[in-house]
Amino acid sequence: MDKYVNLIKLSVGTESVESLEDWHRTKVAQTEDGLPRHVTRMWPKREAEILSGGSIYWVIKGVIQCRQKILRMDEVFGSDGIRRCAIVLDPELHRTQSALKRPFQGWRYLKSEDAPPDLPKGREQDDIIPDDLNRALAEIGVL
């Protein structure tokens, strides 16, 4: 069994994996060293397990579609002076097999054995499946 845990998060307002990539290229979504980050109010209690190989799995339009390796967690303070956690990510997005996910707030832990597998090498560049077809295929377990 793997010794790490992942996070899963809704990518609110994201239309596609490509729009998530575009967002990560903006300055507001980056650390000072240019890496993408996601800032969250709560600091994960299982930080050591996450940093031992975990990724963040992104839910886009109700379907887990990709993941990014988590590199570190930085302390940041909002304009309100409240301490927050910046989850710093590897810029490379790995497409995963589609898996339906009901809406939820914040982030959740995702055991490695429950995470959808990455798409096989060579399938990452396949034609993009329309959202409605992607959801239908995920519902019947084809993707």
C-alpha positions in Angstrom: 0.0 0.0 0.0 1.2 3.5 -0.8 2.4 5.7 2.1 0.9 8.9 0.7 -2.5 10.5 0.5 -3.9 12.9 -2.2 -6.3 15.8 -2.1 -9.4 16.3 -4.3 -10.8 19.7 -5.1 -13.5 21.2 -7.3 -12.0 23.5 -9.8 -14.8 26.1 -9.6 -15.4 28.1 -12.8 -13.1 25.9 -14.8 -14.5 24.8 -18.2 -11.7 22.3 -19.2 -8.3 21.0 -18.3 -6.9 23.6 -20.7 -8.7 26.5 -18.9 -7.2 25.2 -15.6 -3.7 25.3 -17.3 -4.5 28.9 -18.5 -5.4 29.9 -15.0 -2.2 28.5 -13.5 -0.2 30.7 -15.9 -1.6 33.9 -14.4 0.4 35.7 -11.8 -2.3 35.6 -9.2 -2.3 31.8 -9.3 1.5 31.5 -8.9 4.1 31.6 -6.2 7.0 34.0 -6.3 9.1 31.3 -8.0 6.5 31.0 -10.8 4.9 27.7 -9.7 1.1 27.2 -9.7 -0.6 27.2 -6.3 -4.0 26.8 -4.8 -4.6 28.9 -1.6 -6.9 27.4 0.9 -8.1 28.5 4.3 -7.4 25.3 6.1 -4.0 23.7 6.5 -4.1 19.9 5.8 -3.4 18.0 9.1 -2.0 15.1 7.0 0.7 17.3 5.4 3.5 14.8 5.8 1.5 12.1 4.0 0.6 14.5 1.2 4.1 15.6 0.7 5.3 12.0 0.5 4.0 11.7 -3.1 0.5 13.0 -3.1 -1.3 14.9 -5.9 -4.3 17.2 -6.1 -7.1 15.7 -8.2 -9.2 18.3 -10.0 -12.9 17.9 -10.5 -14.0 19.9 -13.5 -17.7 20.0 -14.4 -18.5 17.2 -12.0 -15.8 14.8 -13.3 -12.3 14.1 -12.0 -10.2 14.9 -15.2 -6.6 15.5 -14.1 -4.1 15.7 -11.3 -1.1 17.7 -10.3 1.7 16.6 -8.0 1.9 18.6 -4.8 5.4 19.9 -4.2 5.1 21.8 -0.9 2.9 23.9 1.3 3.7 27.6 1.9 2.3 29.8 4.6 0.6 32.9 3.2 -1.5 35.6 4.8 -4.6 37.1 3.2 -5.4 40.8 3.1 -7.4 40.1 6.2 -4.2 39.0 8.0 -5.5 35.4 8.4 -2.9 32.6 7.9 -3.6 30.3 4.9 -2.0 27.4 3.1 -0.7 27.8 -0.4 -0.6 24.3 -1.9 2.3 24.6 -4.4 1.9 22.4 -7.5 4.0 20.9 -10.2 3.0 22.8 -13.4 2.5 19.6 -15.3 -1.2 18.4 -15.4 -1.7 14.7 -15.8 -5.0 13.7 -17.4 -6.7 10.9 -15.6 -9.4 8.5 -16.4 -12.7 10.2 -15.9 -14.6 9.6 -12.7 -17.8 11.3 -11.6 -17.7 13.2 -8.4 -20.6 14.9 -6.6 -20.2 18.5 -5.5 -18.5 19.2 -2.2 -17.0 22.2 -0.4 -13.3 22.8 0.2 -10.9 19.9 -0.4 -11.0 16.3 0.8 -8.4 13.6 1.3 -8.3 11.0 -1.4 -6.6 7.6 -0.7 -4.2 6.6 -3.4 -6.1 3.4 -4.0 -9.3 5.4 -4.6 -7.8 7.8 -7.1 -8.5 7.3 -10.8 -5.4 6.2 -12.8 -3.6 8.4 -15.2 -4.5 8.0 -18.8 -2.0 5.6 -20.5 1.0 7.3 -22.3 0.0 8.4 -25.7 -3.7 8.9 -24.9 -3.1 12.3 -23.3 -3.3 14.0 -26.7 -6.4 12.2 -27.9 -9.2 14.3 -29.2 -11.0 16.0 -26.4 -14.4 14.4 -25.6 -17.3 16.8 -25.3 -18.4 17.3 -21.7 -21.8 15.7 -22.0 -20.3 12.6 -23.7 -17.4 12.5 -21.1 -20.0 12.5 -18.3 -22.2 9.9 -19.9 -19.2 7.6 -20.4 -18.0 8.1 -16.9 -21.5 7.3 -15.6 -21.4 3.9 -17.2 -17.8 3.3 -16.3 -16.3 3.3 -19.8 -13.6 6.0 -19.2 
